Amino acid sequence: MAEPVRVPTAKVALSTASVYPESTATAFEIAARLGYDGVEVMVWTDPVSQDVDALRRLSDRHGVPILAVHAPCLLITQRVWSTDPWIRLRRAQAAAERLGASTVVVHPPFRWQRQYARDFVTGIWRMADETDVRFAVENMYPWRYRDREMLAYAPEWDVTKDDYRHFTVDLSHTATARTDANAMVDRMGDRLAHVHLADGNGSAKDEHLVPGRGTQPCAELLERLAANSFDGHVVIEVNTRRAMSSAEREADLAEALAFTRLHLATAPARRP
């Protein structure tokens, strides 16, 4: 008799960044229509993404929970909420707590944020000790131009070289870094709390392709998570800016969701 399929408790969420240049509100609509388990809110220049009350109304209206908050860490969000990166993280933590999100995703500092970078590891531990919200630090990549490489993040773009309680792995970033995603996940071990699922081909650009359209071991990672009963969140964070229509964008996000659910459903190991 065939073994029953085992589906892990990991929830599959849509990053609001996946609908850009559409709005945060559009992400909630699409997540509800396609059957995502929730959303990860990318806090950025869209005023709705910065407004906890507006986000709660969207969540209630569409019946889509907010599972994670991505702190404003991008170059274009350096003035969102504050110019002080620690205040931005405090605001992200407060937003997650009010919205019922379990995770705050945070990037390592840029190298020119010297004081922030110097205190980052100990500061993240201190904040993590003060809340039930998980601060999941995300792997990044070196910046490249032609044959030149610049280390843009500190203490490290490879966050496994530092001591954090929780990690986010992003497979588009492992592609851009041209590093072994499986080896990185090995180093993260049981501290892997959050996944940004996307694909890439090793371009110098951070591609965020629909899973299955690049060279990263997306299916293998999902099957590994399922086998290990991963209980964090898997977030679809893909680039749909080139979609020629809303229908094409939605089709890409439906494909990403189907791919993820397919590979998260695995049969348990057979008994010897």
C-alpha positions in Angstrom: 0.0 0.0 0.0 1.3 3.4 -0.9 2.5 5.7 1.9 0.3 8.7 2.6 1.5 12.1 1.4 2.8 14.2 4.3 2.3 18.0 4.1 4.4 20.0 6.6 2.9 22.8 8.7 5.0 25.4 6.9 2.7 28.2 5.5 3.2 29.6 2.0 3.1 33.4 1.9 3.2 36.0 -0.8 5.7 38.8 -0.4 4.0 42.1 -1.3 7.2 42.9 -3.2 6.1 40.2 -5.7 3.4 42.4 -7.2 5.6 45.5 -7.8 4.9 48.0 -9.4 1.4 47.2 -8.2 0.5 48.3 -4.6 0.6 46.6 -1.3 -3.2 46.4 -1.4 -3.1 44.5 -4.7 -0.8 41.9 -3.1 -3.5 41.1 -0.5 -6.1 40.8 -3.2 -4.0 38.4 -5.3 -2.9 36.3 -2.2 -6.6 35.8 -1.3 -7.7 35.0 -4.9 -4.9 32.4 -5.4 -5.2 30.8 -2.0 -1.9 31.8 -0.4 -1.7 31.2 3.4 -0.7 34.8 4.1 1.5 37.6 3.1 4.9 39.0 4.1 4.7 42.8 4.1 7.7 44.5 2.5 7.9 47.9 4.2 8.9 50.4 1.6 7.8 53.7 -0.1 4.1 52.6 -0.5 2.5 54.5 2.4 0.1 51.6 3.0 3.1 49.3 3.8 4.1 51.7 6.5 0.7 52.0 8.1 -0.2 49.2 10.6 -3.9 50.2 10.8 -4.2 50.1 7.0 -2.4 46.8 6.9 -4.8 45.3 9.5 -7.8 46.5 7.5 -6.5 44.8 4.4 -5.8 41.6 6.3 -9.3 41.6 7.7 -11.0 42.5 4.5 -9.4 39.8 2.5 -9.0 37.1 5.2 -5.3 36.9 4.6 -3.0 36.9 7.7 0.2 38.8 7.9 2.9 36.2 8.7 6.0 38.4 8.4 7.2 41.9 8.2 10.3 42.8 6.1 12.0 45.7 7.7 12.9 48.6 5.4 16.5 47.7 4.6 16.7 48.6 0.9 18.6 51.5 -0.6 15.3 53.2 -1.5 13.9 52.8 2.0 16.7 54.3 4.1 14.4 57.2 5.1 11.2 55.1 5.7 10.1 55.4 9.3 13.5 56.9 10.3 17.0 57.5 9.1 18.2 55.6 12.2 18.3 51.8 11.3 17.7 50.7 14.9 14.5 52.8 15.0 13.4 51.2 11.8 13.9 47.7 13.3 12.0 48.8 16.5 9.2 50.0 14.3 9.2 46.7 12.4 9.1 44.7 15.6 6.2 46.8 16.9 4.4 46.3 13.6 4.9 42.6 13.7 3.6 42.4 17.3 0.5 44.4 16.5 -0.2 42.5 13.3 0.4 39.0 14.8 3.3 38.3 12.5 5.9 35.9 13.9 8.9 37.1 11.9 10.8 40.3 11.1 13.2 39.8 8.1 16.2 42.0 8.2 19.3 42.4 6.0 22.8 42.9 7.3 23.9 46.5 7.2 25.5 48.3 4.3 29.3 48.7 4.9 29.0 52.5 5.0 26.6 52.2 8.0 29.7 51.7 10.2 28.3 52.1 13.7 25.2 50.1 12.9 27.4 47.3 11.3 29.7 47.3 14.3 26.8 46.7 16.8 24.6 44.7 14.5 25.1 41.1 15.8 24.9 42.0 19.5 22.0 44.4 18.8 20.0 41.8 17.0 20.5 39.4 19.9 19.4 42.0 22.3 16.2 42.8 20.4 15.5 39.0 20.0 15.7 38.6 23.8 13.0 41.2 24.3 10.2 39.7 22.1 8.7 36.5 20.8 9.1 37.9 17.3 11.9 36.2 15.4 14.5 38.4 13.8 15.5 36.3 10.8 18.7 37.7 9.2 18.8 37.2 5.4 21.8 36.2 3.3 22.8 38.8 0.7 25.5 38.8 -2.0 28.6 40.8 -3.2 27.8 43.6 -5.7 29.4 43.1 -9.1 30.2 45.3 -12.1 31.8 43.6 -15.0 34.7 41.8 -13.5 34.9 43.9 -10.3 33.3 42.8 -7.0 32.4 45.1 -4.1 31.5 43.9 -0.6 28.5 46.0 0.1 27.3 44.4 3.4 28.8 44.1 6.8 29.7 42.3 8.9 29.2 39.7 6.1 26.9 39.2 3.1 27.1 35.5 4.1 25.3 35.8 7.4 26.3 32.2 8.4 29.7 33.6 9.3 28.1 35.4 12.2 26.1 34.2 15.2 22.4 34.9 14.8 19.5 33.1 16.5 17.4 32.9 13.3 18.2 33.0 9.6 16.3 33.7 6.3 17.6 31.9 3.3 17.0 33.6 -0.1 17.7 31.5 -3.2 17.8 34.4 -5.6 20.6 35.8 -3.4 22.5 32.5 -3.4 22.3 32.6 -7.2 23.6 36.2 -7.3 26.4 35.3 -4.8 27.2 32.2 -6.9 27.3 30.2 -3.7 26.1 26.7 -2.9 22.5 27.1 -1.5 22.5 23.6 0.0 25.8 24.2 1.8 24.4 27.5 3.2 21.3 25.8 4.5 23.5 23.2 6.1 25.4 25.9 7.9 22.1 27.5 9.0 20.9 24.2 10.4 18.0 24.4 12.8 18.4 28.2 12.9 16.8 28.4 9.5 13.4 30.0 10.4 12.3 31.6 7.1 12.6 31.1 3.4 12.4 33.5 0.5 11.7 31.3 -2.5 12.8 32.5 -5.8 15.2 31.3 -8.5 18.2 32.7 -10.4 20.9 31.9 -13.0 23.9 33.5 -11.3 23.5 36.9 -12.9 25.1 39.9 -11.2 21.5 41.2 -11.0 19.3 39.9 -8.2 16.8 38.2 -10.5 14.1 36.7 -8.3 12.8 34.4 -11.0 9.7 32.2 -10.5 10.9 28.9 -8.9 11.9 26.4 -11.5 13.0 28.9 -14.1 16.6 29.2 -12.9 19.5 27.0 -11.6 18.9 27.0 -7.9 17.8 23.9 -6.0 14.3 25.2 -5.2 12.5 21.8 -5.5 15.3 20.1 -3.5 15.1 22.7 -0.7 11.4 22.4 -0.4 11.5 18.6 -0.3 14.2 18.9 2.3 12.1 21.2 4.4 9.1 18.8 4.2 11.2 15.8 5.2 12.5 17.8 8.2 9.0 19.0 9.2 10.0 22.6 8.8 7.4 24.8 10.6 8.6 28.3 9.5 7.2 30.2 6.5 8.0 29.9 2.8 7.6 33.2 1.1 7.3 33.6 -2.6 9.4 36.7 -3.4 9.6 37.0 -7.2 10.1 39.7 -9.7 7.0 40.3 -11.9 7.9 43.7 -13.2 8.2 42.4 -16.7 4.7 41.0 -16.8 2.8 42.5 -19.7 -0.6 42.5 -17.9 -2.2 41.8 -14.5 -3.3 38.4 -15.8 0.3 37.5 -16.7 1.5 38.6 -13.2 -1.1 36.6 -11.5 -0.3 33.5 -13.6 3.3 33.7 -12.5 2.3 33.9 -8.9 -0.1 31.0 -9.3 2.7 29.0 -10.9 5.1 29.8 -8.0 2.4 28.8 -5.5 1.7 25.5 -7.3 5.4 24.7 -7.5 5.9 25.3 -3.8 3.0 23.3 -2.7 3.9 20.4 -5.0 7.4 20.1 -3.6 6.4 20.6 0.0 4.1 17.6 -0.2 6.3 14.5 0.1 5.8 10.9 1.0 7.5 9.8 4.3 10.5 7.7 4.1 9.7 4.0 3.6 10.4 1.7 6.5 13.2 -0.8 6.0 
